[in-house]
């Protein structure tokens, strides 16, 4: 059988797509844990009020450690392959996230033998089934909220990125990457809270907005902190593809919706 030759841009797209989907799945899976951002840095926990909500602090889902990287990957894919590819990868990621949650549901409800359920009592886990269910059994509203927020924020990120790229004529990648992430992270923060807890748990608008603003403060900060990552990634990819090929791909990625462009990846 003749060997298939895979060109560099196809290899790049395969790597970016795999990382994008894997990162999203991991973020969704570990998102059931809450951590204290202040304690992570050895600071005293905050205790402030916002919009009438008292005793707020930077208690965040562990998933936020990975979500900023998701938007970085979105911008990198958008820069070289365009908004259409961002959409396609986002659909794949959402499909696989839904598949993962279905498998979690099945895994929770298949019967377990008693030796496994009570097998770690001496290690401080009185019931393994309850522990397993608590970790992987996210509520339906949280699942719906996270998926809707992810998909919609990805579209916002890709759309804003392309608009800024056209306005800047392909220059200042740091501006369009950071600018698009700032907008998309705001959308992500409020949509997931509104659906998961506003609709799902009866939170008031004030509580959704207050906690959303706390979460967005972290995400806004991370958008700027990760800007050098975008610049470094661009340099590495340009070197990998070759300056001429990289510039050609960047020009093609600005195509208007509906235009026919040269295929960007072939096996």
Rosetta blueprint (number, residue, H / E / L):
1 X L
2 X L
3 X L
4 X L
5 X L
6 X L
7 X L
8 X H
9 X H
10 X H
11 X H
12 X H
13 X H
14 X H
15 X H
16 X H
17 X H
18 X H
19 X H
20 X H
21 X H
22 X H
23 X H
24 X H
25 X H
26 X H
27 X H
28 X H
29 X H
30 X H
31 X L
32 X L
33 X L
34 X E
35 X E
36 X E
37 X H
38 X H
39 X H
40 X H
41 X L
42 X L
43 X L
44 X L
45 X L
46 X L
47 X L
48 X E
49 X E
50 X E
51 X L
52 X L
53 X E
54 X E
55 X E
56 X E
57 X L
58 X L
59 X E
60 X E
61 X E
62 X L
63 X L
64 X H
65 X H
66 X H
67 X H
68 X H
69 X H
70 X H
71 X H
72 X H
73 X H
74 X H
75 X H
76 X H
77 X H
78 X H
79 X H
80 X H
81 X H
82 X L
83 X H
84 X H
85 X H
86 X H
87 X H
88 X H
89 X H
90 X H
91 X H
92 X H
93 X H
94 X H
95 X H
96 X H
97 X H
98 X H
99 X H
100 X H
101 X H
102 X H
103 X H
104 X H
105 X H
106 X H
107 X H
108 X H
109 X H
110 X L
111 X L
112 X L
113 X L
114 X H
115 X H
116 X H
117 X H
118 X L
119 X L
120 X L
121 X H
122 X H
123 X H
124 X L
125 X L
126 X L
127 X L
128 X H
129 X H
130 X H
131 X H
132 X H
133 X H
134 X H
135 X H
136 X H
137 X L
138 X L
139 X L
140 X H
141 X H
142 X H
143 X H
144 X H
145 X H
146 X H
147 X H
148 X H
149 X H
150 X H
151 X H
152 X H
153 X H
154 X H
155 X H
156 X H
157 X H
158 X H
159 X H
160 X H
161 X H
162 X H
163 X H
164 X H
165 X H
166 X H
167 X H
168 X L
169 X L
170 X L
171 X L
172 X L
173 X H
174 X H
175 X H
176 X H
177 X H
178 X H
179 X H
180 X H
181 X H
182 X H
183 X H
184 X H
185 X H
186 X H
187 X H
188 X H
189 X H
190 X H
191 X H
192 X H
193 X H
194 X H
195 X H
196 X H
197 X H
198 X H
199 X H
200 X L
201 X L
202 X L
203 X L
204 X L
205 X H
206 X H
207 X H
208 X H
209 X H
210 X H
211 X H
212 X H
213 X H
214 X H
215 X H
216 X H
217 X H
218 X H
219 X H
220 X H
221 X H
222 X H
223 X H
224 X H
225 X H
226 X L
227 X H
228 X H
229 X H
230 X H
231 X H
232 X H
233 X H
234 X H
235 X H
236 X H
237 X H
238 X H
239 X H
240 X H
241 X H
242 X L
243 X H
244 X H
245 X H
246 X H
247 X H
248 X H
249 X H
250 X H
251 X H
252 X H
253 X L
254 X L
255 X L
256 X L
257 X L
258 X L
259 X L
260 X L
261 X L
262 X L
263 X L
264 X L
265 X L
266 X L
267 X L
